[in-house]
Amino acid sequence: MKTLKIISLFAGCGGMDLGFLMAKHPKLNYRIVWANDFNKNACETYRHNIGNEIHEGDIWKINLKDLPDADIIIGGFPCQDFSILRGGTRTGTKTKRGLLYTRFVEAVSKKLPIFFVAENVKGLLTANNGWAISKIKEDFEKVDHVGYNVQYKLINFADFGVPQRRERVIIVGIRNDLDMHFEFPEPTHKHAHVPVKHALAGVEKAKFNNELMGIRPSTKAMLERIPVGGNYKNLPEYSKKNWMSLIYKRLHPDKPSPTIVACGGGGTWGYHYKEPRPLTNRERARIQTFPDDFEFFGSATEIRRQIGNAVPPLGIKPVAEQLLKIIEKPAGLNRFLKPKTKVFA
């Protein structure tokens, strides 16, 4: 069994990393050799569930030259500045948070991995009138020494078996000198989305992070008036408001969940289809395809943030497996086994 070594940036609680570790192949697998996030609780969650490779700290203060060699770099550079959810403002690459993607580019430039995979929100495609995604793509294409063949695609994770309508941009780069071609995997569930009732079946038996959230009697009474699949628009007193559709959104048992979000008040917690209450964090984790033995650490609000910011492991797993399929081909395997490439452990 040959192992591809992974560096994970902006790892959060480890959803993307877990998806790569879940990837199945008869001859190849992945191993995390170094990961980073600045959030203490997310790092504790990562360390408990995935391993001690996580390093807590500000990525601006890390000397990227000191990172171990790796065959692939993955990560979801912070996306809030590109998101259409951020208060109507989309300053994108004009802010330091928006410029965090440059640390990802710099890491790729220093380590020259075979591949990189990045994840971001749908709003990246239109941020700065489309300039942001073009600039990001160009920066990866012009990485020193070799450059990368960069492709990106908007993926609805529901099309890959995640019980959630979650659209994200996936950016994949392959080193130009390797002369290999990547094609995104074909959807496996495009016409057979997994409904919430399947995802939440038996969730009450889960041991971790399954506490009920507090709810005011007035909110409960309001939810009782909203049908399954409905939201604030079903309430006459709010029907003329122009709020986002997640506000007081109740799940529909026979459909995927709407996007699980990381934070926000005003009824954005997500509400159960059978009971007039907010989802527990374990229910959110189920919808994000984390296994029940994946235990999150921090306050209820902090855990909600970790789950909402995560990449669904089962959503990114097909991309991880698609990369392994490229390497398994004889020409590719022979190329990577050349001593000068130093790719396999």
Secondary structure, DSSP 8 states (H G I E B T S, - for coil): -EEEEEEEES-TTSHHHHHHHH---SSEEEEEEEEEES-HHHHHHHHHHT-TTEEES-GGGS-GGGS---SEEEE----GGG-TTSTT---GGGSTTGGGHHHHHHHHHHH--SEEEEEEEGGGGTGGGGHHHHHHHHHHHT-TTT-EEEEEEEEEGGGGT-SB--EEEEEEEEEGGG---------SSTTS---HHHHTTTGGG--SS-------HHHHHHHTTS-TT--GGGSTTTTT----TTTT-B--TTS-B----S---TT-S-B-SSSSSB--HHHHHHHTT--TT----S-HHHHHHHHHHS--HHHHHHHHHHHHHHHHSHHHHHHHTSGGG--B-
